[in-house]
């Protein structure tokens, strides 16, 4: 049976199953902070939200943030090979630069060429929870939140400690540990660290790149450390401080520069983040003030000549953030608001920057939500003042109506934008200081409910994106606001328990096109089916993951011609067993049937892999 038939039959089966049970209300009590920048139950959030806890990450036995995200609805992944290789995340068909990546509520440093975050470089060992919102969120967060928001939370939730050791294919080895401990009655300290190394494999599909054979291993190494302290001054006020960082080294395949005799195929990334703040909570009012600083050094170089030698590229960037947020419970709802300030800068000497360049952005936002009988209404508005292009205002409104007990219809409209990057504004490579933000208008509608044991949601959306920034095809490759895109999609998500089995699944269809040429946008699968089955027999915990990725288009950057990437079905198998109350072992087979496929044209995926983990809790 081919992949198209598998996808069609699975779609029909799940659709029939969704309508075959009796109804009652679904009220999730899980709390999230990402939707409106304050803690609230997921049942009151009208936008589609997915939350993954550390326990689920361990159960999946994921070894990268990319592996976690690829399981989530609405996400396409493009990666130049395996772990540590350059990656792109597409949410609901939007560009990878149109996804806002937060770490503990603070935007990730994106002072680079594309303005998108390379999630492959974030150590999974630092991740304790991921909250993922689909749809526009610029009216709350400002720039970048066109397709959605991914918030990576690093604070360990429970006291105690964990030690893990993992061995696997391609010379994979990882050792990590964390401990959270109270010191006195009001102070809590947290420490976490990890080391990961893999020899890797030759990521280039044809065995050579740019006409230069490179039959080598493209490995990855990561070292990370996390330190945090929290002190409760009294029952209403608490202080916190955190410091974390990671050092990465990645080997990859690149184009050989025969004129200069350089092969720039090694990347070294160093990132450090320091943040702290104060939180206040009394009765119906809460407030928080956070300040953070990050610096990142990113090197690409030929190992024969070193990081600063011939053919090397270097970016030295800094980011400052100050955020003040407030939240007040009012009637059957709440209002929130605040101000945030950000400075991004690239230091002199970075590639393409003979002088230091920076921009500032100040944002003011207001959110509100009220429950009126069976109706929930929410709205938000934000104005951003950018030091280069001035003020830009976005807004959003959503309405949810529980028309029958246990079933709700939801509709909404929102605007969003993406600000130009430092490279697009100021660098020596195609910059244009007259660039304006990319703009988006998005409509969304759907139904959700609890039908028997099945909690489900179906959503349709349309996203019009204008003023897309594109570079000229000829020298000097200057950037202009000339592009337009139209993205339409439908997604169905569901979760249910049957006997000892827990099922999680989602279906999605996306039609993402250039609005003027009607060509499909690269690396977006038109159809995807993602299914997770978990069950437990005695103490043995088992899991099966299935993902069908439909046909996609991409570009051969050797010839600049369009190519087609065929659809593929991928299976993963996991198992875990507690040897004692403190010690457990876990095993995983990834890509069980050893499928040969690519998520980015010309770059191989790993094939079948095996992993074994020992975990000790204390």
Buried (B, 14 or more C-beta within 10 A) or exposed (E): EEBEEBBEEBBEEBEEBBEEBEBEEBEBEEEBBBBBBBEBEBEBBBBBBBBBBBEBBBBBBBBBBBBBBBBBBBBBBBBBBBBBBBBBBBBBBBBBBBBBBBBBBBBBBBBBBBBBBBBBBBBBBBBBBBBBBBBBBBBBBBBBBBBBBBBBBBBBEEEEBBBBBBBBBBEBEBBBBBBBEEEEEEEBBBBBBBBBBBBBBBBBBEEBBBEBEBEBEBBBBBBBBBBBBBBBEEEEBBBBEBBBBBBBBBBBBBBBBEEEEBBBBBBBBBBBBBBBBBBBBEEEEBBBBBBBBBBBBBBBBBEEBEBEEBBBBBBBBBBBBBBBBBBBEEEEBBBBBBEBBBBBBBBEEBBBBEEBBBBBBBBBBBBBBBBEEEEBBBBBBBBBBBEBBEEBEBBBBBBBBBEEEBBBBBBBBBBBBBBBBBBBBBBEBBBBEEBBBBBBBBBBBBBBBBBBEBBBBBBBBBBBBBBBBEBEEEEEEBBBBEBBBBBBBBBBBBBBEEEEEBBBBBBBBBBBBBBEEEEBBBBBBBBBBBBBBBBEEEEEBBBBBBBBBBBBBBBEEEEEEEBEBEBBBBBBBBBBEBEEEEEBEBBBBBBBEEEEBBBBBBBBBBBEBEBBBBBBBE
